[in-house]
Amino acid sequence: MVSLIKSYIEKEYTDLPLGTIIAITSALLYFVSPIDLVPDSIPVIGYFDDAAVVAACWKLVESDVKEYLKWREDNNKVVI
């Protein structure tokens, strides 16, 4: 998902609905944010909400990510 956002920002791959960009960006920001519903300092449970947000986002955008991966493969794009 990070690669997809990077390609979108660099205008290499822009064939995405705005909702997909918003969903992925929001999920990634929540994942890296120290402010969560359940603090990450709580063992195991602290990371569960992060994983749940990313998993929910994946369900929403899976087909768009697969199309991006196919485009990347077809165009020999390598992620750095």
C-alpha positions in Angstrom: 0.0 0.0 0.0 2.9 2.3 0.7 4.3 1.7 -2.8 0.9 2.5 -4.3 0.7 5.8 -2.5 4.3 6.6 -3.5 3.5 5.9 -7.2 0.3 8.0 -7.0 2.2 11.0 -5.4 4.9 10.7 -8.1 2.1 10.7 -10.7 3.3 7.3 -12.1 0.0 5.6 -11.4 -3.1 7.7 -11.0 -5.8 5.3 -12.1 -7.3 5.2 -8.6 -10.5 6.4 -7.0 -10.1 9.2 -4.5 -11.7 7.0 -1.9 -9.0 4.4 -2.2 -6.3 7.1 -1.7 -8.0 8.4 1.3 -8.6 5.0 2.8 -5.0 3.8 2.4 -3.5 7.1 3.6 -5.8 7.2 6.6 -5.0 3.6 7.5 -1.2 4.1 7.2 -1.3 7.3 9.2 -3.3 5.5 11.9 -0.8 2.7 11.9 2.2 5.0 12.4 0.5 7.4 14.8 1.3 7.1 18.5 -2.3 8.2 19.2 -4.6 5.2 19.0 -7.8 4.0 20.5 -5.8 1.4 22.4 -2.2 2.6 23.2 0.5 0.6 21.6 2.2 0.3 25.1 -0.3 -2.3 26.1 1.2 -5.6 25.1 -0.6 -7.5 22.2 -3.9 -5.6 22.5 -2.1 -2.3 21.7 -1.3 -3.4 18.2 -4.6 -5.2 17.6 -6.5 -2.0 16.8 -3.7 -1.0 14.3 -4.0 -4.4 12.6 -7.8 -4.1 12.5 -7.7 -0.8 10.8 -5.2 -2.0 8.2 -7.2 -5.2 7.6 -10.5 -3.2 7.2 -8.8 -0.9 4.7 -7.4 -3.9 2.8 -10.9 -5.3 2.4 -12.0 -2.0 1.0 -9.2 -1.5 -1.5 -7.9 -5.0 -2.3 -9.1 -4.9 -5.9 -7.4 -1.5 -6.5 -4.2 -2.7 -5.0 -4.2 -5.9 -7.2 -4.8 -3.7 -10.3 -1.8 -1.6 -9.2 0.4 -4.6 -8.7 -0.5 -5.9 -12.1 0.3 -2.5 -13.6 3.6 -2.5 -11.8 4.5 -6.0 -13.0 3.5 -5.1 -16.6 5.6 -2.0 -16.5 8.6 -3.6 -14.8 8.4 -1.2 -11.9 10.7 -1.9 -9.0 9.9 -0.6 -5.5 12.8 0.9 -3.6 
